[in-house]
């Protein structure tokens, strides 16, 4: 788990250190050293077939980002590497960095070179303050590197990616190189941002690192200046974070591969090995947080570990009930109760479940899951209404979210209820609820361009935890936002969301049961109803790891299914509890 910072926070922290510099470029040089370390490690990656020469190309923009690239290029030239620089804004180039680059043998080009002459492209065009995309002609040139499989290393943030939101600019229609004149396939829309294989950033993560696939593998290096008395950029950022009001932001990556096995991205395995061998101090985004001990204690029984109730399924969609309930069973040693019309199907698949047809006969639970495949009729409305009036933690998914988007009454019950509430929408479900809120005059950002801001705005208005699903899952509460990069997309399969709901529900019940015991030992300690939210991110991570494990075969990864993801939850739980964090495994 890493803290995530806004551009404003980064700027203030940098200014604190720059005021203590003995040389105006001291902080830039510190960052450039880390860029050079990663570049040298990337050169260990096997060369693409069309790029055997071994040279490095810098794409250099204006200001500090271009300065980082030029100083890094100078250090690489000093190591005996052939380094060329293409200046994209000659009038605003970082002059001292350019002079140093040329003094150590770096070459400044007059025009675009042949991409096949290079083993590595370093993106130093736009920094965190950049707005808009890169020029279409530059984007067209970079397309050649994508096509040839030449690695791209972004400095701080891939150019064109908005550092505070992860939003990217509109693509451009261009004529690509390498096609016959007039060929229809030559005219294509291409991104006007950089899609990096690796991004190296400094001090702390920017918000885009938490939500943008364009960043590729995110690496973090701390930087400092001698006059700061040992205080680094990361220290300055944490001081600013603790002093600032408002929510805090965090990020982690669920899947980096299996420990002591080849890296999840074989293309970059040699880079990870080189960085580990150099003991560079450069960190890879991984997973690290407190997960409740899932092993029953000596005084536990089938009731005391947290009973979860699953209200799901219908005659039309019995599978949703089976998947959600199966996930809960695999995630907890305690009892799982099922409430709904397809008890026979659930019990046939899961005989350990206690099933009933109505909430009134369900018995006690410590958390509820409502919605997967359950329908949106009047009966479902009344059930959700009843659960919103109950105190237990409540997760609302699928059809429950549809009911919520259609009913101002249910939304108001959600805002005012006593108890933790978790919504788990995918983008479409989120937008339906957001549209209803916008109709009430509430401002909710577009999740396509600002997923962090959108999820947090909805969480604040509805007084709940909003889990916006995707490869980059956003978990937002009123007080903090947590982004989990799954590290893969194997969860994109029908029924995976039902599995996630049952899994989170089991963790909410477990957490609720554990928190309810605390007053026995610390009578004066007040426990917030929303303390259970701390277990949502670990549950999301377990789901992502389970999906990756479910997709593994002896020959490599292959398509998987929701039922296999549910079956992999115990192994994923053990893996998350045992192997955190993973840096270069």
Order of alpha helices (4+ residues) and beta strands (2+ residues): beta-alpha-alpha-beta-alpha-beta-alpha-beta-beta-alpha-beta-beta-beta-beta-beta-alpha-beta-alpha-beta-alpha-beta-beta-alpha-beta-alpha-beta-beta-alpha-beta-alpha-alpha-beta-alpha-alpha-beta-beta-beta-alpha-alpha-beta-beta-alpha-alpha
